[in-house]
Amino acid sequence: MYKIATLNKISPVGLERFTGCYSITDDPQTAEGIIVRSHPMHDMDFPDDLMAIARAGAGVNNIPTEKCAEKGIVVFNTPGANANSVKELVLCGMIMAARNIPAGIKWVRTLSEDVSKSVEKGKSSFAGTEIKGKTLGVIGLGSIGVLVANAAQKLGMKVVGYDPYITLKAAHELSHKIPVVNDLITLLPTCDYVTIHVPVTEDTKDMIDDKCFDHMKDGAVLLNFARDKIVEDDAFVKAINSSKLKYYVSDFPNDKVIDNDKIILIPHLGASTKEAEDNCAVMAADQLMDYIENGNITNSVNYPSCSLGRLDKDATARVCILNKNIPAMLGKITGIMADKNINIRNLTNKSKDDYACTLMDIDAHVTEYALEKALDVEGIIRIRVIKQ
């Protein structure tokens, strides 16, 4: 019986995916797997039996991914599971800015007498524009960015994308009518609206800076449904105060966001729909079970994708080895297996940055203790034996 700990309220639809081989607990110190949403984990001590953490969402900034990798704990996320939910809120934010809706609502709430007459007299102050025919720049063409771009085009907008690392999958799903540029500075001057959909990395932190704002159209609208750290604070404040931006629409209120009528703040609702929470929980549960039962890794942020499918029914066991990505490691592993007269029926090995995973279906009865002793070489992090 495997124990799965939940650190936040997780959709029952996802938890119901777990079979009778699993039980749900609120104690992570006794768990082999954890499902989490926003709970902070950087200061947590992880038990030796913990195999994996699944984030029911895309961002993993609340999880110490490198610390986990060093301990042989695979960290999963669920890219795309909440993409439609975020897409719809981006479109909502864009229309709110185009039509000055937040300011209009705020003004209506100040009226107390002869409301109908006051509305007819004062509504012209909030007249906006249509988004049809306007140009939207989409920074980041992952699962969310592609949906936003395609939807905006269907609403009659001109759309331009920017993503120097666009995947083949995203390129296939993006409308062929949407051009993709390789230079952000080329994109910005053409756009009435700019929406950000990239993860926070060393390369993307503060990527929207003074230089970017200088190249934007006067009166442009910037939408940030990615992460607040992507927009450089001082540059953003300058752009708002100088009226360079007509509106800044963000799903990430923080202490540094200034109180200004040009800022539309949403309380991190991008993935807060029942459908998104269900989808994320289902994907997280499925990925945890596939790793625990088969050693397969899908959508990990700290280890490579690596899969042999379900354990071959004719094999005795599957061996899952997590190790540092260093030269000749696979040769050492297979050499030791041969020395122990262990026949390998099937094998795959994948690497990602500093880490690698090897999966082997074998024809031998062997314990984890025996393999750990045999494979006592530098760089091996974790060894698991999964039996039929």
PALUM-313251 format. One line per 3 residues: their letters; for each residue y, x, z of C-alpha. Coordinates in steps of 0.25 Angstrom, whole numbers. Each point is the difference from the previous one (the first is absolute). Example, Ala and Ser with C-alpha at 12.3 -4.5 7.8 and 13.67 -1.06 7.14 Angstrom:
BEGIN
AS	-18:49:31  14:6:-2
***
This chain:
BEGIN
MYK	0:0:0  13:6:-4  13:-4:7
IAT	13:-2:-7  13:0:8  12:-8:-4
LNK	14:5:4  8:-11:-5  -3:-15:-3
ISP	-9:1:-13  -3:-12:-9  -13:-7:4
VGL	-3:-1:-15  -1:16:0  -8:0:13
ERF	-10:-10:-5  -4:10:-10  -7:9:10
TGC	-15:-3:1  -9:-1:12  -1:15:1
YSI	15:0:5  7:-5:12  15:-1:2
TDD	7:7:12  14:2:5  -4:14:6
PQT	2:11:-10  -7:10:9  -14:-6:-2
AEG	2:-3:-15  -6:6:-13  11:-6:-8
IIV	14:-6:2  8:-10:-8  15:1:2
RSH	13:-5:-5  13:5:6  -5:5:14
PMH	5:15:2  -12:9:1  7:14:0
DMD	-2:2:15  -14:-6:0  -12:9:4
FPD	-12:-3:-9  -14:-1:5  -11:9:-7
DLM	-7:-12:-5  11:-5:-8  -3:1:-15
AIA	11:-8:-7  14:-7:2  4:-11:-10
RAG	14:-4:-2  1:-14:-4  12:3:-9
AGV	5:11:-8  9:9:8  -7:9:10
NNI	12:6:7  -5:-5:14  -13:8:-2
PTE	-1:15:2  -8:2:-13  0:16:1
KCA	-5:-1:14  -11:-10:-4  -4:9:-12
EKG	-2:12:9  -9:-8:9  -8:-6:-12
IVV	6:-14:2  2:-7:-14  13:-8:-1
FNT	0:-11:-9  11:-9:-5  0:-13:-9
PGA	9:3:-12  3:-13:-8  -5:-10:10
NAN	14:-4:4  6:3:-14  3:-14:-4
SVK	6:-4:14  10:12:-1  3:-3:-15
ELV	4:-14:3  9:4:12  7:11:-10
LCG	3:-11:-10  5:-9:12  9:12:4
MIM	5:2:-14  4:-15:-1  6:0:13
AAR	9:11:-3  4:-5:-14  4:-14:5
NIP	7:5:13  -10:-9:8  1:6:13
AGI	15:0:1  0:-14:-5  -10:-5:11
KWV	8:8:10  13:-7:-4  -6:-14:0
RTL	-5:2:14  15:1:4  4:-14:-5
SED	0:-11:10  9:-11:-6  1:-6:-14
VSK	-11:9:-4  -2:-6:-14  15:2:-4
SVE	1:14:6  -13:4:-8  6:-5:-13
KGK	13:7:3  -6:13:4  -12:2:-8
SSF	7:8:-11  1:12:10  -15:2:-1
AGT	-2:-2:-15  -10:10:-5  -8:5:-12
EIK	-13:-3:-7  -11:11:0  -4:-4:-14
GKT	5:11:-10  3:10:11  -7:13:1
LGV	-9:4:11  -5:14:3  -13:1:7
IGL	-2:13:7  -15:2:2  -10:-7:-8
GSI	-12:-2:9  -7:-13:3  13:-7:5
GVL	10:7:-9  -8:-5:-12  -1:-14:5
VAN	15:0:2  3:5:-13  -9:-9:-8
AAQ	6:-12:8  14:4:-2  -2:1:-15
KLG	-6:-14:-1  13:-5:7  8:5:-11
MKV	4:14:6  1:13:-8  -9:9:8
VGY	-1:15:0  -11:8:9  0:14:6
DPY	-12:7:5  -4:14:-4  -14:-2:6
ITL	-3:-13:-6  -15:-3:0  -8:-4:-12
KAA	-3:-13:7  14:-3:3  4:4:-15
HEL	-11:-10:-5  5:-11:9  15:2:-3
SHK	6:-9:-11  0:9:-13  14:-5:-2
IPV	5:7:13  5:14:-3  -3:11:10
VND	10:12:2  -3:13:6  14:3:6
LIT	6:-8:11  14:4:-3  -3:-6:-14
LLP	-4:-13:6  10:-3:10  13:-2:-9
TCD	-6:-11:-8  -5:-9:12  7:-12:6
YVT	-11:0:10  -9:11:5  -13:-2:8
IHV	-8:11:8  -15:0:0  -5:14:4
PVT	-6:5:13  7:9:10  -4:14:-3
EDT	7:13:1  4:-2:-14  5:-14:1
KDM	7:1:14  15:-2:-2  -2:0:-15
IDD	11:-10:-2  12:9:3  14:2:-3
KCF	-4:5:-14  -7:-13:-3  11:-9:5
DHM	10:8:-8  -8:-4:-13  -2:-15:4
KDG	8:-10:-7  12:-5:9  -4:-13:6
AVL	-15:2:-1  -10:-6:9  -10:10:7
LNF	-13:-7:6  -9:8:9  -14:-6:3
ARD	-7:13:1  5:8:13  14:2:6
KIV	-2:16:0  1:0:-15  15:-3:0
EDD	8:11:6  9:-6:11  13:7:-2
AFV	0:-2:-15  -4:-15:2  12:-3:10
KAI	9:7:-10  -4:-9:-11  1:-12:8
NSS	14:3:5  5:4:-13  -5:-13:-7
KLK	-9:8:-9  -11:-9:4  2:-15:-1
YYV	-11:-3:9  -11:8:7  -13:-8:2
SDF	-10:6:10  -13:-4:7  2:11:10
PND	11:-3:11  3:13:8  10:5:10
KVI	8:8:-11  2:-12:-10  14:-4:2
DND	5:-14:3  6:-4:-14  0:-13:-8
KII	-4:8:-12  -14:3:7  -11:-11:0
LIP	-10:4:10  -14:-7:1  -9:3:12
HLG	-11:7:-7  -6:-12:-6  -6:6:-13
AST	-14:-1:4  2:-12:10  -7:-11:-8
KEA	-14:-6:4  -5:4:-14  4:15:2
EDN	-5:1:14  -14:-6:-5  -1:9:-12
CAV	4:13:8  -10:-4:11  -11:-3:-10
MAA	2:13:-7  1:8:13  -13:-6:5
DQL	-8:3:-13  5:14:-1  -4:3:15
MDY	-14:-6:-2  -2:7:-13  3:13:6
IEN	-8:-2:13  -12:-5:-7  0:8:-13
GNI	10:12:2  8:-5:-12  15:2:1
TNS	10:-9:-7  15:0:1  1:11:11
VNY	13:7:2  -6:13:6  -13:2:-7
PSC	-4:-2:-15  -6:-12:-6  -15:3:0
SLG	-12:-10:-3  -15:0:-3  0:-15:1
RLD	-11:-6:10  -10:9:5  -12:2:-10
KDA	-11:-9:5  -10:11:-3  8:11:8
TAR	-3:3:14  14:2:4  14:2:-4
VCI	8:12:5  15:-1:1  8:14:2
LNK	15:1:2  5:14:-1  12:9:-3
NIP	2:1:-15  -3:15:-1  -7:8:-11
AML	-15:1:-1  -2:-11:11  -9:-9:-9
GKI	-9:12:-3  -1:3:14  -4:-14:3
TGI	-10:-2:-11  -6:14:3  -3:-3:14
MAD	-6:-13:-3  -9:7:-10  -4:10:11
KNI	-4:-11:9  -9:-6:-12  9:-13:0
NIR	-1:-6:-14  14:-6:-5  -2:-12:-8
NLT	14:-3:-3  13:7:3  15:-1:-2
NKS	11:9:5  15:-3:0  12:7:5
KDD	15:-4:3  10:10:5  -5:7:12
YAC	-13:-8:2  -13:-4:-7  -12:-9:1
TLM	-14:2:-4  -10:-12:-1  -15:3:-2
DID	-12:-9:-1  -12:8:5  -15:-1:1
AHV	-2:5:15  0:-4:14  11:7:7
TEY	10:-2:12  15:2:0  -3:11:11
ALE	-9:7:-8  9:0:-12  12:4:8
KAL	-8:12:5  -4:4:-14  14:-2:-6
DVE	7:8:11  10:6:-10  15:1:0
GII	7:-12:-6  -10:-11:3  7:-11:8
RIR	-10:-11:2  -14:-3:-4  -7:-14:0
VIK	-14:-4:-4  -1:-15:-4  -14:-5:0
Q	-7:-12:-7
***
